[in-house]
């Protein structure tokens, strides 16, 4: 259960972590080829080899709640200790969607960014961020291994940032109105679902991956190996499934507070949610629960990345080290509502049940999650004989799906 201070923050985070917006560790199987960024050749940029003297300034582009300096809540501040320790004076620019973040990074005005998986490869491909030398980041060694060297934070064996926090897009449901308890996404995708008209779904092109993941199990003849690597036939099947689902959806949400309200008043009884939504809704008296269905789930894993144009790279590296330190990572994870990347953070959260609630360190749980990853033309499942639909195609299709 979230503490009162975290709940207050939640009321102010409209789309933190998403539009984004945190499974791709499900690539423990044949999609391991994606870990190397198969077929994807980013601009030739090199990581730093050594740190210099801190430059005295750091411009941060971040999801709301990821770089708090006490101005929103005097009791929540991990920026000021960083400034005092390094001499790097921080300027924070919050953003509301991944598309906004990508555009802002192109200005060259920011040194570091907290990028979700549907933005990170776009930043890499454009040369807006550079590889990161993790040997210069002391706390990197403590990060959970299952978050490292993944398709959304590494390409061709090179790391492009440090994992920050993660979570799954779980199946939420009203325990009094959805019985028996669901264990499959079929309750939201089956055309004969008894809950049609009471289903809630995430409002973003990246939601196409949820349909593709479902089809991996229910239409194996399509040959989908990675829900972010879809050829023409696979992509059309996912789009068709979402068009079929469209009249059954009562609300598409991007603001989890609105979804929470819909679950509380019964306008929606089942659908995709973040665990923080479920926790918040339950804490306000609604009979809500969540499950990771048999097909698995999509999710997010955010990465702190360094701008290729940054004039403050020593400060940037010091920030990356700071944000995954046990102290800072614990504060961010609890304030924002996600699992921390550093297991040592679990010892420092105010709510001692936080890491259990968010499945931090549960590699088996994480292995069932396909983390948001930017769809690109070079198929992320390793295929080279076909082209896959890129994010632009996903965006166009999403507009068509919603009508």
Secondary structure per residue as TSV (DSSP state, phi and psi in degrees):
chain	resnum	aa	ss	phi	psi
A	1	X	-	360.0	142.1
A	2	X	-	-80.9	146.7
A	3	X	-	-77.8	168.7
A	4	X	H	-62.4	-35.8
A	5	X	H	-66.8	-40.2
A	6	X	H	-65.0	-40.4
A	7	X	H	-60.8	-37.6
A	8	X	H	-64.5	-38.3
A	9	X	H	-64.8	-40.6
A	10	X	H	-56.5	-35.7
A	11	X	T	-64.2	-19.7
A	12	X	T	-102.0	-9.2
A	13	X	-	-95.3	99.3
A	14	X	S	-75.9	-45.1
A	15	X	S	-139.6	36.9
A	16	X	T	-53.3	139.3
A	17	X	T	74.8	11.7
A	18	X	-	-131.7	-94.7
A	19	X	S	-15.8	16.0
A	20	X	-	-91.0	-157.7
A	21	X	-	-8.0	360.0
A	22	X	-	360.0	360.0
A	23	X	-	360.0	141.7
A	24	X	-	-99.4	-6.2
A	25	X	G	-71.0	-8.7
A	26	X	G	-64.9	-2.6
A	27	X	G	-80.1	22.2
A	28	X	G	-70.1	-9.7
A	29	X	S	-98.2	-141.6
A	30	X	G	-64.0	-16.6
A	31	X	G	-81.9	12.4
A	32	X	G	-56.0	-26.6
A	33	X	G	-58.1	-27.8
A	34	X	G	-66.0	-23.1
A	35	X	G	-61.1	-26.7
A	36	X	G	-91.2	2.8
A	37	X	T	65.9	45.9
A	38	X	T	-47.8	124.0
A	39	X	T	80.4	0.1
A	40	X	-	-108.0	117.2
A	41	X	-	-114.8	101.7
A	42	X	-	-76.3	167.8
A	43	X	-	-55.8	148.2
A	44	X	-	-77.9	92.7
A	45	X	-	-121.8	147.3
A	46	X	-	-109.9	149.3
A	47	X	-	-80.9	160.2
A	48	X	-	-63.1	149.2
A	49	X	S	-104.2	-22.8
A	50	X	S	-157.3	155.6
A	51	X	-	-90.1	150.2
A	52	X	-	-109.5	-155.2
A	53	X	S	-77.9	139.3
A	54	X	-	-55.2	136.6
A	55	X	-	-77.9	-13.9
A	56	X	S	96.5	-2.5
A	57	X	E	-149.7	149.2
A	58	X	E	-149.8	124.7
A	59	X	E	-106.0	115.2
A	60	X	E	-107.5	132.5
A	61	X	E	-110.0	117.6
A	62	X	E	-146.8	153.7
A	63	X	E	-61.3	145.0
A	64	X	T	-54.4	133.6
A	65	X	T	94.4	-5.6
A	66	X	S	-94.3	-17.0
A	67	X	S	-140.1	74.4
A	68	X	-	-89.7	134.6
A	69	X	B	-118.2	14.8
A	70	X	S	92.3	-7.8
A	71	X	S	-73.7	-29.8
A	72	X	S	-84.6	-34.6
A	73	X	-	-151.8	115.0
A	74	X	T	-55.1	-24.1
A	75	X	T	-85.6	-4.6
A	76	X	-	-118.4	103.2
A	77	X	B	-159.6	105.4
A	78	X	S	-115.1	3.6
A	79	X	H	-83.1	-46.4
A	80	X	H	-58.5	-45.4
A	81	X	H	-59.0	-35.8
A	82	X	H	-64.6	-44.8
A	83	X	H	-61.4	-42.5
A	84	X	H	-66.6	-35.8
A	85	X	H	-77.4	-29.7
A	86	X	H	-113.6	-21.0
A	87	X	-	79.8	5.1
A	88	X	-	-89.1	110.2
A	89	X	E	-79.8	126.1
A	90	X	E	-97.5	134.8
A	91	X	E	-118.3	126.7
A	92	X	E	-113.1	131.1
A	93	X	E	-117.3	110.0
A	94	X	E	-79.9	151.3
A	95	X	E	-128.7	160.2
A	96	X	S	-103.6	-23.9
A	97	X	S	-141.5	162.3
A	98	X	H	-65.4	-36.8
A	99	X	H	-61.5	-41.6
A	100	X	H	-62.6	-42.5
A	101	X	H	-62.6	-43.1
A	102	X	H	-61.2	-43.5
A	103	X	H	-65.8	-39.3
A	104	X	H	-66.3	-37.2
A	105	X	H	-64.2	-28.5
A	106	X	T	-67.5	-17.1
A	107	X	T	-74.2	-18.7
A	108	X	T	75.7	12.7
A	109	X	-	-89.5	-5.6
A	110	X	-	-122.1	145.3
A	111	X	S	-91.8	-36.9
A	112	X	E	-138.6	157.6
A	113	X	E	-142.7	143.4
A	114	X	E	-94.1	102.5
A	115	X	E	-104.9	132.9
A	116	X	-	-84.8	167.9
A	117	X	H	-65.0	-20.7
A	118	X	H	-87.4	5.8
A	119	X	H	-121.5	-30.5
A	120	X	H	-59.3	-46.2
A	121	X	H	-69.1	-28.9
A	122	X	H	-64.1	-39.4
A	123	X	H	-67.9	-39.7
A	124	X	H	-65.9	-48.2
A	125	X	H	-61.5	-34.3
A	126	X	T	-81.9	-7.0
A	127	X	T	75.6	18.7
A	128	X	S	-80.5	-22.2
A	129	X	E	-126.8	157.4
A	130	X	E	-120.2	164.0
A	131	X	-	-58.1	153.1
A	132	X	-	-115.6	132.3
A	133	X	-	-84.8	98.2
A	134	X	G	-68.8	-15.5
A	135	X	G	-69.0	-18.1
A	136	X	G	-89.9	3.4
A	137	X	-	-116.9	101.0
A	138	X	G	-55.0	-43.9
A	139	X	G	-79.8	-4.9
A	140	X	G	-62.3	-33.8
A	141	X	G	-62.3	-22.5
A	142	X	G	-86.2	-13.8
A	143	X	B	-64.0	141.3
A	144	X	-	-51.5	128.8
A	145	X	G	-58.4	-32.3
A	146	X	G	-73.0	-2.6
A	147	X	G	-101.8	-7.4
A	148	X	S	-93.9	154.8
A	149	X	S	54.6	47.8
A	150	X	-	-107.4	163.6
A	151	X	T	-60.0	-24.0
A	152	X	T	-92.4	-8.2
A	153	X	T	-130.1	1.7
A	154	X	E	-145.0	147.6
A	155	X	E	-139.3	130.5
A	156	X	T	51.9	41.0
A	157	X	T	80.8	0.2
A	158	X	E	-105.0	131.8
A	159	X	E	-79.5	138.5
A	160	X	-	-113.1	18.7
A	161	X	S	163.9	-173.6
A	162	X	E	-117.7	135.1
A	163	X	E	-62.6	143.8
A	164	X	E	-115.2	-57.7
A	165	X	E	-162.1	163.3
A	166	X	E	-152.2	165.0
A	167	X	E	-168.5	163.4
A	168	X	E	-103.7	150.7
A	169	X	E	-88.1	91.6
A	170	X	E	-83.0	167.5
A	171	X	E	-92.0	113.8
A	172	X	E	-99.5	152.6
A	173	X	E	-159.0	152.6
A	174	X	E	-79.6	118.1
A	175	X	T	-68.1	-22.2
A	176	X	T	-87.3	-16.2
A	177	X	T	-117.4	-15.0
A	178	X	S	-116.9	103.0
A	179	X	-	-140.7	139.0
A	180	X	S	-68.8	170.9
A	181	X	-	-58.6	131.7
A	182	X	-	-72.5	151.1
A	183	X	-	-132.7	11.7
A	184	X	S	-144.9	151.3
A	185	X	T	-71.5	-1.5
A	186	X	H	-60.7	-25.0
A	187	X	H	-65.2	-20.2
A	188	X	H	-109.3	-16.7
A	189	X	H	-108.9	-23.9
A	190	X	-	-67.7	128.1
A	191	X	T	-63.3	-18.1
A	192	X	T	-102.3	16.7
A	193	X	-	-55.3	133.1
A	194	X	T	-71.3	-6.2
A	195	X	T	-104.4	14.9
A	196	X	T	-56.8	138.3
A	197	X	T	88.5	-6.8
A	198	X	S	-128.8	23.5
A	199	X	E	-103.1	138.2
A	200	X	E	-114.3	141.8
A	201	X	E	-138.2	154.1
A	202	X	E	-74.8	135.6
A	203	X	-	-96.0	85.7
A	204	X	S	-168.3	148.3
A	205	X	G	-55.1	-28.7
A	206	X	G	-66.0	-15.0
A	207	X	G	-65.8	-18.6
A	208	X	H	-56.7	-31.2
A	209	X	H	-63.9	-32.0
A	210	X	H	-63.0	-41.7
A	211	X	H	-66.5	-41.6
A	212	X	H	-63.7	-39.7
A	213	X	H	-63.1	-40.8
A	214	X	H	-62.2	-43.0
A	215	X	H	-67.1	-27.6
A	216	X	H	-54.8	-38.0
A	217	X	H	-90.8	-34.0
A	218	X	H	-99.3	-16.9
A	219	X	-	-135.9	67.4
A	220	X	G	-61.1	-21.2
A	221	X	G	-63.8	-16.5
A	222	X	G	-71.3	-21.6
A	223	X	-	74.0	24.3
A	224	X	-	-71.7	124.6
A	225	X	S	-109.1	-20.4
A	226	X	-	-149.1	121.1
A	227	X	T	-67.5	-6.7
A	228	X	T	-103.2	3.9
A	229	X	-	-125.3	88.4
A	230	X	-	-120.8	123.0
A	231	X	-	-80.0	-175.7
A	232	X	H	-56.3	-48.6
A	233	X	H	-67.1	-43.7
A	234	X	H	-65.0	-42.6
A	235	X	H	-63.4	-43.8
A	236	X	H	-63.5	-36.8
A	237	X	H	-63.6	-41.1
A	238	X	H	-66.7	-42.6
A	239	X	H	-63.3	-42.7
A	240	X	H	-62.3	-39.1
A	241	X	H	-63.4	-40.3
A	242	X	H	-72.0	-31.9
A	243	X	H	-67.1	-36.8
A	244	X	H	-66.2	-35.8
A	245	X	H	-73.7	-28.4
A	246	X	H	-47.0	-50.8
A	247	X	T	-70.0	-11.2
A	248	X	T	-89.0	-12.8
A	249	X	E	-86.1	126.5
A	250	X	E	-83.7	-29.2
A	251	X	E	-159.8	133.6
A	252	X	E	-94.6	131.5
A	253	X	E	-120.1	145.0
A	254	X	S	-124.9	-21.7
A	255	X	S	-98.1	108.5
A	256	X	H	-65.1	-21.1
A	257	X	H	-67.7	-34.7
A	258	X	H	-69.6	-37.3
A	259	X	H	-65.5	-41.0
A	260	X	H	-57.9	-42.6
A	261	X	H	-63.8	-40.8
A	262	X	H	-64.1	-37.7
A	263	X	H	-68.9	-37.4
A	264	X	H	-67.2	-42.0
A	265	X	H	-90.5	-1.0
A	266	X	T	85.2	3.8
A	267	X	S	-63.8	-28.5
A	268	X	-	-129.6	143.6
A	269	X	-	-122.9	-12.0
A	270	X	E	-158.5	147.1
A	271	X	E	159.9	-179.0
A	272	X	E	-70.1	137.2
A	273	X	E	-153.8	167.1
A	274	X	E	-92.7	153.9
A	275	X	H	-60.2	-33.7
A	276	X	H	-62.9	-33.5
A	277	X	H	-64.2	-44.7
A	278	X	H	-63.7	-46.0
A	279	X	H	-61.5	-43.9
A	280	X	H	-64.4	-46.1
A	281	X	H	-62.9	-43.0
A	282	X	H	-65.0	-38.6
A	283	X	H	-65.9	-20.1
A	284	X	T	-98.1	15.0
A	285	X	T	98.9	-2.0
A	286	X	-	-85.7	140.8
A	287	X	-	-78.3	83.2
A	288	X	E	-122.8	142.9
A	289	X	E	-139.2	174.0
A	290	X	E	-139.4	160.1
A	291	X	E	-148.9	149.3
A	292	X	-	-94.0	106.4
A	293	X	-	-64.7	168.9
A	294	X	T	-61.5	-27.0
A	295	X	T	-79.3	-9.5
A	296	X	-	94.9	-160.7
A	297	X	E	-157.4	160.1
A	298	X	E	-85.2	174.0
A	299	X	E	-173.7	-173.1
A	300	X	E	-131.9	149.0
A	301	X	E	-140.0	110.0
A	302	X	E	-86.2	148.6
A	303	X	E	-129.4	132.1
A	304	X	E	-85.0	126.0
A	305	X	E	-125.4	156.1
A	306	X	E	-107.4	129.9
A	307	X	E	-65.4	136.6
A	308	X	T	-66.5	-21.9
A	309	X	T	-97.9	2.9
A	310	X	-	-63.4	131.9
A	311	X	S	-91.7	1.7
A	312	X	-	-124.9	52.1
A	313	X	H	-74.9	-26.6
A	314	X	H	-68.3	-43.8
A	315	X	H	-61.7	-37.2
A	316	X	H	-61.5	-46.4
A	317	X	H	-64.7	-38.1
A	318	X	H	-66.0	-33.3
A	319	X	H	-67.8	-44.8
A	320	X	H	-58.0	-39.1
A	321	X	H	-69.2	-40.1
A	322	X	H	-66.0	-44.2
A	323	X	H	-70.2	-20.6
A	324	X	T	-106.2	12.9
A	325	X	S	-69.7	154.0
A	326	X	H	-53.7	-42.4
A	327	X	H	-66.3	-53.0
A	328	X	H	-69.4	-41.3
A	329	X	H	-63.6	-35.1
A	330	X	H	-65.4	-44.2
A	331	X	H	-64.9	-44.1
A	332	X	H	-64.4	-48.7
A	333	X	H	-59.9	-41.7
A	334	X	H	-75.0	-38.8
A	335	X	H	-69.2	-41.1
A	336	X	H	-82.7	-39.3
A	337	X	T	99.2	68.6
A	338	X	S	-161.2	173.8
A	339	X	E	-83.6	135.4
A	340	X	E	-73.5	158.8
A	341	X	S	-83.6	-26.2
A	342	X	B	-102.3	117.2
A	343	X	G	-59.9	-26.6
A	344	X	G	-66.7	-18.9
A	345	X	G	-66.0	-27.8
A	346	X	G	-63.6	-24.9
A	347	X	G	-76.9	-12.9
A	348	X	T	-113.8	-2.2
A	349	X	-	-70.6	145.0
A	350	X	S	-63.8	-43.0
A	351	X	S	-86.2	108.9
A	352	X	T	-69.5	-10.5
A	353	X	T	-97.6	5.0
A	354	X	H	-58.6	-50.8
A	355	X	H	-66.5	-32.1
A	356	X	H	-67.7	-41.6
A	357	X	H	-63.3	-32.8
A	358	X	T	-103.9	10.3
A	359	X	T	60.3	30.1
A	360	X	T	-61.1	133.3
A	361	X	T	81.2	-3.5
A	362	X	-	-86.6	88.3
A	363	X	H	-64.1	-32.8
A	364	X	H	-65.7	-42.1
A	365	X	H	-62.9	-47.0
A	366	X	H	-64.7	-29.1
A	367	X	T	-68.9	-12.4
A	368	X	T	-95.4	4.7
A	369	X	E	-109.3	135.1
A	370	X	E	-102.4	101.4
A	371	X	E	-67.2	142.8
A	372	X	-	-49.2	128.3
A	373	X	-	-138.8	135.2
A	374	X	-	-61.8	119.8
A	375	X	-	-67.6	132.3
A	376	X	-	-131.1	166.0
A	377	X	S	-62.8	-37.7
A	378	X	S	-75.8	113.9
A	379	X	-	-59.3	126.4
A	380	X	T	-74.6	-5.8
A	381	X	T	-92.0	4.5
A	382	X	S	98.0	-8.3
A	383	X	-	-68.0	140.3
A	384	X	-	-122.2	-3.0
A	385	X	S	-92.7	-3.1
A	386	X	S	-138.8	164.9
A	387	X	-	-105.5	143.0
A	388	X	-	-101.5	159.9
A	389	X	-	-73.6	129.2
A	390	X	-	-88.1	177.9
A	391	X	H	-62.9	-30.0
A	392	X	H	-62.1	-41.5
A	393	X	H	-66.1	-38.0
A	394	X	H	-62.7	-41.1
A	395	X	H	-64.8	-43.8
A	396	X	H	-63.4	-40.9
A	397	X	H	-66.0	-36.7
A	398	X	H	-64.4	-39.4
A	399	X	H	-60.7	-40.7
A	400	X	H	-67.6	-41.1
A	401	X	H	-59.7	-45.2
A	402	X	H	-79.1	-13.2
A	403	X	-	73.3	360.0
